[in-house]
Amino acid sequence: MSGGAPAGTPEQGERIPLDSSTGVVRARQLVRTLAQRAGLSLVDQTKLVTATSELARNTLVHGGGGHMVAGTLEANGRTGIRLRFSDEGPGIADVDLALADGWSSGDGMGLGLSGARRLADEFELDTAVGGGTRVTIVKWAR
């Protein structure tokens, strides 16, 4: 599933382990700092941090932990933030359901993958049952 392939190599950037709630907080803080430095508007910073919260929590809770790699990128005179969330968990059995608006598998913010996809400018999901999940998002400065 893709909302356009995110530019650049996903593994470039700073790596944050997502093995506890502390990791989720650290991920949010790093993303806020990167978004400010990249010149994202306050609204876009908030969207990106919200998507980070949801995806980091999914990585921890549903994927059994993993990591986020965050970095800046430039393309066509624009600056953006690229985030990749990876886990080696059970994968997503029903991708269509997981991406359905309003669907939630638990007690999170209720945004789910569909909410994170709406908050990002680019979204890519790679998952396989028994093979873990990787979600890459990009948010561009306007």
N, C-alpha and C positions, 0 to 999 in steps of 0.2 A: 504494500500500500504506500502511496506516495502522494504528496501534495506538491511535487516538484523536488528534484534531487538537490539536497543541500550542497552548496559549493564547498570545495576544499576537502582536505583529508580529515576525517573525524577524530583521529587519535592525536592530533596536534593540540596542545594546550595544557592546562593544569588539571591534574587528576585528583578527584575527591572520592575517597571510599564512602560508600553508602551502606554501612554495616550497623548503623545505630541512628537514633533520632538526632544525635549530635552531627552526624554526617549530613543529614538533611538540612540542618540549620547552617552548616558551613557552606553547603552548595548554594543556598539562597543568598548568603552574604557575598560569596564570590561573584555570583551572577549579577547582583545589584551593583557591585563595584565595577565589573566589566561593562555593564550597560551604561553606567554613568560616564565612564571613560570614553566609550564609543560614541557618546552624544545622543543616545536614545532619549526621546521625550519622557517625561515623568509617567505618562499614560503607558507608553511602550515598555518602560522599565517595570511597571507594575504588572503588565501582561506577562512579561518574560519571567519575572520572579514567581508569579502565580503558576505558570506552566511548570516551572522548575519544582515548585513544591509538590505538585501532583505527580510528576514523573519520578522525582526522587523517592517519594513515598511509595509509589507503585513498585519501584525497583527494590526497595527494602521489604515491603510487606508481601507482595505477590511473587517477587523474583528471589526472595530469600537473601537479599543483599547483592551488592555489585559495586559499580562506580559510575561517576559522571566525569567526562572530560569536557572542559569549557575553554573556549578561546575566541579571539577576535579573527575576523577575516575581512578582506577587501576584494571587491569585484566590481568592475565597471564604474569606478569612482565612488562606490558606496562602501560604508563600513557596517559590519554586522557582528552578531554574536552567534556562535555555533555551539550547541550543547549536544553531547551524545551520552545517553544513559544505557548501560549494559548490565545484564545479569545472566547467570547460567541456570536460572530457575526452570520451572516446568513449561514455559512458553505459553502462548495464548491459543487455546483450542478453537475458539470461534472469533476470528478477527472482526467479522462484520458486526457481531453483537457488541464486542468490546469498543468498536468505533461508533456505535449508535448513540445519537443524542439522548441524554437523560439516563443512560444505563450506568449503573454503579454496582460494583461487586462487593462493596463493603461500607465502611463508615468514614470515608474520606470526605473531601470537600464536595464531592458529587460532580466534579468536572469530568473525571475520567479521561481517557485518551482523546475522545472527541472534543472535549473542552480545551485540552492542551493543543490539539491540532488547530482549533479556531484562533487561539491566542498567538500562534506562531505564524510567520510568513511562509515558512517551508517546513514540511513534516515528512519524515520517512520512518516507516515501521518495518522491522525485519524480525520475524519470530518463527519458531518451529516448535511443535510439541516435543518436549524433552530436550530442546536445544537452546533454551534461553530466549531472551528478547533484547533487541537493540532499537532504541528510538532516538532519532536525530532531528533536532529542530534548529531553525535559524530565524533570527529576528533582525531586520535591517533598520538602521537609522534612516529617518526620512528627511 
